[in-house]
């Protein structure tokens, strides 16, 4: 059942076990002495001699990947480790240990979203050895440890949104048979993942770019998609003579927001607020908004159109108070969004440069008092560098508010 070296007589040291084996010469004797057979099984399964037989294979597998960690952590290095294990001269053992170790190092080498690497790992399993000969063995999960190992490999593929292909299905059939549990898992994945793969209204490129500027473009484009007229513009802070941080600025605005800025009173302050966090697949981006408070409450029609207790069919007699100015998507109940941006440093100076970049198309911003209102320490924010991605869960920032006024 377990993938270990077959025990031989030289491992059995107790004298009484050797005496017992003399009487167990054929299957008939074994059937007639069940207590004797159970005692032998207990010895083999509970003996400390046989419990450590796989430790050598585990240490050998870890040594392969530990040596590869000293080199460049990339796909070719990971495949070299698999090639070294497959083309060993001696008899290969410890397939399950190697697969679990490879799965553990995939994230470190950045190959956890590569279907080819999963195929190479699966190809290390022996072919035909775990195939059930009849349905009873198949339902009893023939070779359970090996089948569970392949199921865990498929589960890691599902967690990383990797869809199996027909070639991988043939590989699983050759290893475990067409009635095995891993094949059922693979076919369920192939059916459902293809349906859910393209359901995201904001499709992301695979693999996800590691450049912070490209991630910021994806994030701002996702936020600005609520208005089809929104345009995403990339500014360079070096174009502003007074700027200190020479970084990039990704901004999004729409014609409706420009009209709201033009109509905004010059004696009412606007706020640059943030940083807020948005997730782009497994990477996060901090963004800021330019907002203002609602000047007058909006009319809300609380009449239930489905209420049949008071039916009024006179369409030409409409209450005058129900006639209100249409408000855009940016005019929310609590605030009015005038713009959104993400900068390379998420600093106060880069946000000031953002306001300077908006002033040519929105001259009213030079007259409106603008205050900075931060919900967390801006200068100490974690930034995504080239080749780095955050995979932990989003955490709320501390409620710390600071206000600074822009001097025109």
ROBA-288364 format. One line per field, with one value per atom (N, C-alpha, C): z, y, x negated. Coordinates in steps of 0.1 Angstrom, whole numbers. Atoms other than C-alpha are relative to their C-alpha. Last residue first. Layout:
BEGIN
up (Z  ...)
north (Y  ...)
east (X  ...)
// end
This chain:
BEGIN
up (14  -54  -4  3  -19  -15  12  -13  -1  11  22  -11  5  44  -11  9  65  -3  0  84  -11  10  93  2  -3  109  -10  2  109  5  -12  106  -3  -5  73  12  -1  67  6  -14  57  0  -2  23  15  0  24  3  -13  15  -1  0  -21  13  -13  -27  -2  -1  -59  14  -13  -66  -1  -3  -99  13  11  -101  4  9  -69  -12  8  -53  -9  14  -26  -7  7  11  -15  6  25  -7  -5  49  -7  4  32  4  14  32  -3  2  69  -15  -4  68  -2  -10  62  5  1  45  11  -11  39  -1  0  18  12  -12  14  -2  0  -18  12  -10  -19  1  -10  -53  11  -9  -73  11  -5  -92  10  -11  -96  6  -13  -116  12  -6  -145  13  -10  -152  7  5  -184  9  14  -176  -6  1  -138  -14  4  -139  -2  14  -141  -4  10  -111  -14  1  -91  -10  7  -99  -2  14  -89  -8  4  -55  -15  1  -53  -3  13  -62  -1  11  -34  -13  0  -8  -12  -10  -15  -2  -9  -32  11  -14  -47  10  -2  -82  14  3  -83  3  -7  -86  -4  6  -96  9  -6  -93  -6  7  -101  8  10  -91  -8  4  -70  -12  14  -53  -4  5  -18  -15  -11  5  -5  -11  -18  10  -9  -49  11  -11  -77  9  -9  -99  12  -9  -116  11  6  -130  10  -6  -116  -6  0  -136  5  10  -125  1  -6  -106  -11  11  -115  5  5  -87  -12  -8  -69  -5  4  -98  8  -10  -92  -3  -8  -124  10  -12  -138  9  3  -174  13  2  -164  -3  7  -149  -2  14  -140  -8  7  -102  -15  14  -82  -6  5  -45  -14  -9  -28  -5  7  -57  8  -10  -45  -7  0  -72  10  12  -80  -1  5  -44  -13  4  -38  -6  -9  -20  -4  1  -47  7  1  -35  0  -1  -42  -2  12  -37  3  1  -7  -13  -4  -13  -2  -4  -14  4  7  -13  5  -7  -1  -8  -7  -24  7  -3  -39  7  -2  -55  2  7  -51  3  -7  -42  -9  9  -53  9  -8  -37  -9  4  -59  9  -5  -49  -4  -3  -67  5  -12  -67  4  -1  -93  14  14  -94  0  3  -59  -15  10  -50  -4  6  -19  -9  0  -8  -7  11  1  2  2  4  10  -11  1  -4  6  -19  11  -8  -7  -9  5  -21  7  1  -2  -7  -7  -7  -4  -15  -14  7  -4  -51  15  -6  -57  4  -14  -80  6  -7  -114  15  4  -133  8  -5  -112  -4  -14  -119  6  -2  -156  15  3  -156  1  -11  -138  -3  -11  -164  12  2  -192  11  10  -176  -2  -1  -155  -12  8  -149  3  -4  -137  -9  8  -137  5  -6  -123  -10  9  -129  8  2  -108  -10  14  -102  -3  4  -66  -15  -7  -59  -4  -6  -82  6  -15  -86  6  -5  -123  15  -10  -132  6  8  -164  9  4  -142  -8  -9  -126  -3  -5  -157  9  -1  -165  5  -8  -177  -1  5  -188  9  -9  -185  -6  7  -202  11  -7  -188  -8  6  -213  7  13  -204  -7  10  -168  -13  -3  -142  -10  9  -160  3  8  -141  -10  -8  -113  -9  -7  -136  8  10  -158  6  3  -127  -11  -11  -116  -2  -1  -150  12  12  -155  1  -3  -119  -12  -10  -127  4  7  -159  10  8  -139  -8  -7  -112  -8  0  -137  8  -13  -127  1  1  -154  13  -4  -146  -1  -14  -165  2  -7  -177  -9  8  -186  8  -2  -166  -8  2  -176  1  2  -160  -2  9  -164  -3  -5  -149  -9  -6  -162  6  6  -186  5  3  -166  -6  -9  -149  -4  -1  -176  8  13  -186  0  2  -149  -13  -6  -145  -2  3  -170  6  14  -170  -4  2  -132  -15  -6  -130  -1  9  -154  5  12  -134  -9  -4  -101  -13  -3  -117  4  13  -132  2  7  -98  -13  -5  -83  -5  -12  -106  5  -11  -130  13  4  -162  10  6  -148  -2  -10  -123  -6  -13  -143  9  1  -179  14  3  -172  -1  -12  -155  -2  -9  -185  13  4  -209  10  -3  -189  -4  -14  -190  4  -2  -228  15  3  -229  2  14  -211  -3  6  -175  -14  6  -166  -6  11  -143  -5  12  -121  -12  8  -93  -14  -8  -68  -8  -1  -94  8  13  -103  1  1  -66  -13  -8  -64  0  7  -93  8  11  -75  -8  -6  -43  -11  -3  -63  5  13  -77  2  4  -41  -14  -7  -31  -3  6  -58  7  13  -46  -7  -2  -10  -13  -5  -18  1  -3  -39  5  2  -51  1  1  -39  0  -12  -27  0  -10  -56  14  4  -81  11  -4  -63  -3  -14  -66  5  -5  -102  15  1  -114  8  9  -122  -1  -6  -107  -10  7  -123  7  -9  -98  -7  -13  -115  9  0  -151  14  8  -155  2  9  -128  -7  -6  -115  -9  -8  -128  6  8  -156  8  0  -130  -8  -13  -123  0  -2  -160  14  8  -166  3  -6  -138  -7  -12  -152  7  4  -186  12  2  -171  -4  13  -157  -2  10  -130  -14  -5  -100  -9  11  -119  4  9  -99  -12  13  -84  -10  -2  -48  -14  -2  -57  1  12  -71  1  6  -42  -12  -11  -21  -6  -2  -52  10  12  -60  1  -2  -24  -12  -10  -27  2  5  -60  10  10  -48  -5  -7  -17  -9  -7  -38  8  10  -62  7  -6  -34  -9  -10  -54  6  -6  -86  10  0  -93  8  -8  -99  0  4  -129  9  -9  -123  -5  7  -153  9  9  -138  -6  -8  -107  -10  -8  -127  7  9  -153  8  4  -125  -9  -12  -110  -4  -1  -145  12  9  -149  0  -6  -118  -9  -12  -131  6  5  -165  11  5  -149  -4  12  -128  -5  -2  -95  -12  3  -105  1  14  -88  -2  1  -51  -14  -6  -48  -1  11  -72  5  9  -45  -12  -7  -20  -9  1  -46  8  14  -51  -1  4  -14  -15  -5  -5  -4  8  -28  5  14  -13  -8  -1  22  -13  -3  14  1  13  -3  2  9  28  -13  -4  51  -9  10  33  3  13  52  -10  4  86  -14  1  96  -6  13  86  -1  10  115  -14  4  139  -11  -3  137  -3  -12  138  3  0  103  11  12  99  0  -2  135  -12  -10  133  1  6  101  9  9  117  -7  -8  146  -9  -5  123  8  11  105  4  4  137  -11  -11  149  -3  2  115  11  -12  118  -2  -12  95  13  -3  67  13  -4  70  3  -14  69  5  -8  37  15  -3  21  9  11  24  4  13  45  -12  10  77  -13  1  102  -10  4  96  -1  14  98  -5  4  135  -15  -3  143  -5  9  126  2  13  144  -10  0  178  -14  3  171  -1  -11  169  -4  -10  142  11  -11  111  10  -8  87  13  -8  72  9  -12  61  9  2  36  13  -11  37  -3  -6  4  11  4  0  6  -8  6  -6  9  -14  7  -1  10  -10  0  0  0)
north (-2  775  9  -14  763  2  -3  729  15  -8  723  3  -10  695  7  -9  672  11  -12  641  9  -10  612  12  -12  580  10  -12  551  12  -6  522  13  -9  504  7  -14  474  9  -4  442  15  -14  425  4  -6  388  15  2  377  7  11  372  -2  3  404  -11  0  405  -4  3  413  1  14  411  -4  8  449  -15  -2  465  -9  12  467  3  -2  494  -13  10  490  2  10  523  -10  13  541  -11  2  576  -14  1  575  -4  -6  567  -2  7  559  7  9  573  -9  13  604  -9  7  636  -15  14  661  -7  5  693  -14  15  712  -4  5  748  -15  8  754  -4  -9  783  -8  -10  764  10  6  735  9  -3  756  -5  -12  755  4  -4  719  12  3  708  4  -5  726  -3  -14  720  5  -2  682  14  5  679  1  -9  702  -5  -12  681  10  5  650  12  -1  669  -5  -14  674  2  -4  637  15  5  630  3  -8  654  -5  -12  637  9  -10  603  13  -2  572  10  0  565  2  9  554  -1  -5  571  -10  9  559  6  1  582  -10  11  589  -2  6  619  -11  -9  641  -6  4  616  9  -1  632  -3  -8  621  1  -5  604  10  -6  597  7  10  593  7  -6  617  -10  -5  599  8  11  578  5  9  610  -11  -1  628  -12  13  634  2  0  666  -14  -3  660  -1  -4  658  6  12  639  3  2  672  -13  -8  681  -3  -9  652  8  4  636  11  -7  639  -5  -14  628  9  -3  592  15  -12  589  4  3  552  13  -12  557  -2  0  525  13  -14  529  1  -5  494  14  -1  479  5  0  486  2  13  474  0  1  510  -13  14  515  -2  6  552  -14  12  561  -7  5  585  -13  14  600  -4  5  636  -15  4  644  -5  14  663  -3  0  695  -15  -14  702  0  -3  665  14  3  665  4  -12  666  -5  0  640  13  -14  635  1  -6  598  15  -11  579  6  -11  545  11  -10  517  12  -14  487  10  -11  450  14  -13  420  10  2  385  11  14  391  -1  4  429  -14  12  439  -3  8  474  -11  11  493  -8  12  527  -11  9  554  -11  14  576  -3  10  610  -14  11  641  -10  8  664  -10  13  693  -8  7  725  -14  13  747  -9  -1  784  -13  -3  780  1  -14  764  1  1  732  14  -5  737  1  -14  734  6  -8  703  15  -2  687  9  -10  694  2  -13  677  11  -4  647  14  -4  644  5  -14  646  4  1  616  14  -10  612  -1  3  586  11  -7  592  -3  5  572  6  -2  592  -5  0  584  1  13  594  1  2  622  -14  14  629  -1  5  666  -15  13  684  -4  0  722  -14  -6  721  -1  -11  697  6  -11  677  12  -8  654  12  -11  642  9  1  622  12  -12  617  -3  2  586  13  -8  592  -3  2  568  7  1  581  -2  -3  577  -3  -12  579  3  4  543  12  -11  554  -4  -3  525  11  6  513  3  -10  539  -6  -9  515  9  8  487  9  4  511  -8  -12  525  -2  -3  490  12  10  478  4  -2  510  -9  -12  507  3  4  471  12  8  483  -4  -9  510  -7  -7  486  10  -14  463  8  -4  427  15  -7  419  4  -14  392  8  -4  360  15  11  359  -4  8  391  -10  -4  402  -8  11  401  6  -6  428  -10  -11  415  8  -12  382  12  -7  354  13  -13  342  7  -7  313  14  -12  303  8  -9  280  13  -6  265  9  -11  260  6  -12  240  11  -4  212  14  -3  207  6  -12  208  5  -11  182  13  -3  161  10  -7  164  3  -14  154  8  -7  124  14  -3  114  7  -12  118  3  -13  94  12  -5  65  13  -1  48  5  -9  55  0  7  42  9  5  56  -8  2  64  -7  9  60  -3  13  76  -10  6  105  -14  3  111  -6  13  109  -4  11  136  -13  4  157  -10  7  156  -4  14  166  -8  2  199  -15  12  209  -1  9  245  -12  6  265  -11  -3  289  -6  -10  289  2  -12  272  11  -7  247  13  -5  237  8  -12  233  6  -11  210  13  -6  190  11  -7  183  7  -12  174  9  -9  149  14  -6  134  10  -9  129  7  -13  115  10  -7  89  13  -5  79  8  -11  76  6  -13  57  11  -8  29  14  8  15  9  -9  38  -7  0  13  8  -6  22  0  -15  14  7  -7  -19  15  0  -30  7  -12  -18  0  1  -42  11  11  -43  -2  11  -9  -10  2  11  -12  -3  22  -2  7  5  2  14  14  -6  2  44  -15  12  54  -2  12  90  -12  7  115  -13  10  126  -8  12  144  -11  6  168  -13  6  174  -7  12  180  -7  10  205  -13  5  223  -10  9  226  -6  14  240  -10  5  271  -15  -2  290  -5  5  278  2  9  283  -6  -8  313  -8  -1  294  7  -7  301  2  -15  293  7  -6  259  15  -10  249  7  -9  231  11  -9  214  11  -9  200  10  -10  186  10  -10  170  10  -8  154  10  -10  142  9  -10  126  10  -9  108  11  -8  94  10  -12  81  10  2  55  14  -12  55  -4  2  25  12  11  37  0  13  56  -11  7  87  -14  7  103  -5  10  113  -9  11  130  -11  7  151  -12  9  160  -8  12  172  -9  8  194  -13  7  208  -10  11  217  -8  10  239  -12  6  256  -10  9  263  -8  12  278  -11  -1  303  -13  6  308  3  -9  315  -7  -5  291  10  -8  285  6  -14  274  9  -9  245  14  -4  229  9  -9  230  5  -13  215  10  -4  184  15  -4  181  5  -13  181  5  -9  151  15  -1  132  10  -8  139  2  -14  127  9  -6  95  15  -2  87  7  -12  93  3  -10  67  13  4  37  11  -10  54  -3  -13  36  10  -2  2  14  3  -1  4  -12  16  -2  1  -15  13  -7  -7  0  -14  -17  9  -7  -48  15  -2  -60  8  -11  -54  3  -13  -74  11  -3  -103  13  -4  -103  4  -14  -102  5  -9  -133  15  0  -152  10  -8  -142  1  -15  -153  8  -6  -189  15  7  -211  6  -1  -186  -7  -14  -182  1  -2  -220  14  8  -223  2  -8  -194  -7  -2  -212  7  4  -215  2  -6  -198  -2  7  -222  6  14  -211  -8  1  -175  -14  -1  -178  -2  13  -189  -1  10  -159  -14  -2  -137  -9  6  -152  2  14  -145  -6  9  -108  -14  5  -93  -8  6  -89  -6  -11  -65  -6  -5  -93  11  7  -111  6  13  -86  -6  6  -56  -14  12  -41  -6  12  -6  -12  2  20  -12  0  34  0  -12  25  -2  -12  0  13)
east (1  16  -11  2  10  -2  8  25  -1  -7  38  -10  10  26  7  -5  49  -11  8  40  5  -3  62  -9  8  51  3  -8  76  -8  -5  52  7  10  51  5  -4  73  -11  -2  56  4  0  59  3  -13  50  0  -7  15  14  -10  4  7  -5  -16  11  -14  -36  4  -6  -72  15  1  -91  6  0  -96  -2  12  -87  1  3  -52  -12  -1  -51  -4  7  -43  2  -8  -32  -8  5  -55  8  15  -53  -4  3  -15  -14  13  -8  -4  11  29  -13  -6  64  -11  5  50  6  -6  69  -4  4  51  6  6  70  -4  1  79  -8  9  91  0  -6  107  -10  -7  92  7  9  65  7  7  89  -10  -6  112  -7  5  88  6  -10  97  -5  -13  80  11  -2  47  14  -5  53  1  -14  52  4  -2  14  15  6  10  2  -9  34  -5  -12  13  10  3  -19  12  0  -4  -3  -14  3  2  -5  -33  15  5  -44  5  -7  -22  -4  4  -36  8  -12  -21  -4  5  -56  11  10  -46  -6  13  -13  -11  10  23  -14  13  52  -8  7  89  -14  11  110  -6  5  139  -11  13  159  -4  1  189  -15  11  197  1  9  222  -10  -8  252  -9  -5  229  8  -7  225  7  10  199  6  4  226  -10  9  241  -4  14  271  -8  7  303  -14  11  320  -7  13  352  -10  9  389  -13  7  406  -9  12  414  -7  12  437  -12  3  461  -13  12  472  -4  0  507  -12  2  501  1  14  496  -3  0  530  -15  2  530  -1  -3  527  -4  4  529  5  -4  530  -5  -10  530  5  -13  512  11  -11  477  13  -7  452  12  -8  441  8  1  430  9  -13  427  -3  -2  394  13  -14  383  2  -1  350  15  -13  342  1  -7  306  14  -5  293  8  -14  274  5  -4  237  15  -12  225  5  -12  189  13  -6  160  13  -15  137  4  -3  103  15  -11  94  1  -6  63  11  -5  49  7  -5  28  4  4  23  7  -9  25  -7  7  12  9  7  27  -9  4  54  -7  0  55  -6  8  65  2  -7  75  -9  7  63  10  -9  73  -7  -1  47  10  6  65  -11  -1  82  -5  8  75  -1  9  103  -7  0  122  -11  12  130  2  -2  160  -12  1  154  2  14  147  -3  3  180  -14  3  179  -2  -11  195  -2  -3  163  11  11  152  3  -2  186  -11  -11  182  3  5  148  11  8  162  -5  -9  189  -7  -6  163  10  -10  144  6  -11  113  9  -12  86  10  -12  50  12  -10  18  13  -13  -11  10  -12  -47  13  -6  -77  12  0  -102  6  0  -93  1  12  -102  -2  -1  -78  -13  1  -80  0  12  -89  -1  -4  -61  -13  -5  -71  5  11  -92  4  2  -60  -12  13  -52  -3  8  -16  -13  12  3  -8  11  39  -12  12  68  -12  13  100  -11  13  135  -12  7  164  -13  6  176  -7  -4  181  -7  -14  181  5  -9  149  15  -7  129  10  -8  120  8  -10  108  9  -9  88  12  -8  72  10  -9  62  8  -10  49  10  -9  29  12  -8  15  9  -10  4  9  -10  -14  11  -7  -32  11  -10  -42  8  3  -59  11  7  -54  -4  13  -29  -5  -2  -3  -13  3  -10  2  7  17  -13  9  34  -7  13  64  -10  10  100  -15  13  121  -11  -3  157  -13  5  144  3  -11  165  -4  -2  138  12  13  124  2  3  156  -12  -12  170  -3  -2  136  12  10  129  2  -5  162  -10  -14  158  3  -1  120  14  8  119  2  -8  147  -7  -11  127  10  5  95  12  4  112  -4  -13  128  -2  -6  94  14  6  78  6  -5  104  -7  7  96  6  -10  119  -5  -11  99  12  -11  66  12  -10  42  11  6  10  10  11  20  -6  -5  54  -11  -6  37  6  11  14  6  6  43  -11  -10  61  -5  1  30  10  13  29  -2  -2  66  -13  -3  58  2  7  59  5  -10  70  -8  6  46  10  -8  65  -7  7  38  7  2  61  -7  -13  72  -1  -3  36  13  9  29  2  -5  59  -8  -11  47  6  6  14  11  6  33  -7  -11  54  -5  -4  22  11  11  9  3  -1  42  -11  -12  40  2  4  5  11  10  15  -5  -6  47  -10  12  30  5  12  64  -12  11  92  -13  7  117  -12  -9  140  -7  -1  112  8  12  104  1  1  140  -12  -7  142  -1  -14  115  7  -3  78  15  -9  71  4  -12  42  8  -12  16  13  1  -14  12  -6  -4  -1  -12  -28  5  1  -52  13  -6  -49  -1  10  -75  6  6  -51  -11  -8  -30  -6  -1  -58  8  13  -65  0  1  -28  -13  -9  -26  0  7  -56  8  11  -39  -7  -6  -7  -11  5  -26  5  -11  -8  -4  -12  -29  12  -6  -61  13  -9  -75  6  7  -105  9  13  -93  -7  -2  -57  -13  -5  -67  2  10  -89  5  4  -61  -9  -11  -47  -3  0  -81  12  11  -84  0  -3  -50  -11  -11  -58  3  5  -92  11  8  -78  -5  -10  -51  -8  -7  -77  9  -4  -99  6  -10  -117  4  -6  -138  11  -14  -160  7  -6  -195  15  5  -208  7  10  -188  -3  11  -172  -11  -5  -139  -11  -7  -153  4  10  -178  6  8  -152  -10  -8  -129  -7  -1  -157  9  13  -165  1  -1  -128  -13  -9  -130  1  6  -161  9  10  -145  -7  -6  -114  -11  -9  -132  4  -13  -150  9  -10  -186  14  1  -210  12  12  -215  -1  -3  -179  -12  -5  -187  3  11  -209  4  8  -181  -12  -6  -158  -8  0  -180  6  13  -188  0  2  -151  -14  -8  -146  -2  6  -175  8  12  -163  -7  -4  -129  -12  -6  -142  4  11  -164  5  7  -135  -11  -2  -114  -8  6  -127  1  10  -122  -6  -6  -90  -9  -6  -105  7  10  -130  6  7  -106  -11  14  -84  -7  3  -47  -15  -6  -36  -5  5  -59  5  14  -52  -6  2  -15  -15  -3  -14  -2  11  -32  3  12  -8  -12  -2  22  -12  2  9  1  14  5  -3  6  40  -15  -2  54  -7  5  39  1  -4  59  -6  -14  58  4  -3  20  15  4  15  4  -9  35  -3  -12  16  10  -9  -17  12  7  -48  9  -8  -37  -6  -13  -51  9  2  -87  13  0  -76  -3  -13  -68  1  -6  -103  14  5  -117  5  -7  -93  -6  -13  -104  7  0  -140  13  -5  -136  1  10  -159  6  -8  -138  -10  -4  -156  7  11  -176  4  2  -145  -11  6  -134  -4  9  -111  -5  -5  -99  -9  7  -111  5  12  -84  -7  11  -55  -13  8  -27  -12  -8  0  -9)
// end
